[in-house]
Amino acid sequence: MTHSPLPDPPGADLGRVRDWVREAVQLSRPIAVLTGAGMSAESGVPTFRDALTGLWAQFRPEELATEAAFRDRPQQVWDWYASRRAAVAGVEPNAGHRALATFQAREPGRLTLITQNVDGLHQAAGSPGVLALHGNLAEDRWLDSPRACCDASVAAGTLTDACPPACPACGNLRRPAVVWFGEFLPEQALRDAETAARTCALMLVVGTSGAVYPAAGLAFTAHQAGARVVVVNPEPSELDPVADVVLRGTAATLLPALLAP
């Protein structure tokens, strides 16, 4: 009489991934981590679409998060981003953010952190060199190429009531330093992220649905280059089929366990 093999006991996959992390450290092999909106869910950060509530419920993101919308209705778009900034202002990094930052401090240069998030929580937790593929919500930049007269401090200081601030000499507007629909990702950050994906021995894909490209393509790049790919997500994602292991759970719960010394 033959018996079917027993399934792995609970926690077996967690233990296996912990072993992979330790192996990468012991053998001086690089690790890459790609994070998405689910990474910050336990910190209370509203998702991009969840931010369209209250006064903004009548809009779709595609109606506000574009250069064309900003040029046509700069104050309206600025006000929406101001409401998003206010929603994030009091949010703190969760245990998952801190686990990544602690690991990076313990193993400098071993882990490349790539994020689709614009909330700045990885940076607030202390992670160095974060590759923020979609920009940073807390920062501004010039809408058009700045001229010699464009000084950000002057723009903010002389037109304190302006929404958005503008250069008092030429009128160039300040805009949120995020990637809008139809815009390219930051060239250097994307290049560095692709290099990390091609050269890592292990990639953790945390809290992303895998539906937004080119960021989601980094998991395929890592897989094709021979890296082990681990998806950490409480819900199914579009990247599950490319993963060597799928861990069903949240970043704040699983990352401290995976990255502990």
Sequence and secondary structure as in RCSB ss.txt:
>XXXX:A:sequence
MTHSPLPDPPGADLGRVRDWVREAVQLSRPIAVLTGAGMSAESGVPTFRDALTGLWAQFRPEELATEAAFRDRPQ
QVWDWYASRRAAVAGVEPNAGHRALATFQAREPGRLTLITQNVDGLHQAAGSPGVLALHGNLAEDRWLDSPRACC
DASVAAGTLTDACPPACPACGNLRRPAVVWFGEFLPEQALRDAETAARTCALMLVVGTSGAVYPAAGLAFTAHQA
GARVVVVNPEPSELDPVADVVLRGTAATLLPALLAP
>XXXX:A:secstr
         TTHHHHHHHHHHHHHHHTT  EEEEE GGGGGGGT   TTTTS GGGTT  HHHHSSHHHHHHSHH
HHHHHHHHHHHHHHT    HHHHHHHHHHHHSTTSEEEEE   S HHHHHT SS EETTEEEEEEEESS   TT 
 HHHHHHH TT SS B TTT  BEEEEE  TT    HHHHHHHHHHHHH SEEEEES  S STTTTHHHHHHHHT
T EEEEE SS  TTGGG SEEE S HHHHHHHHH  
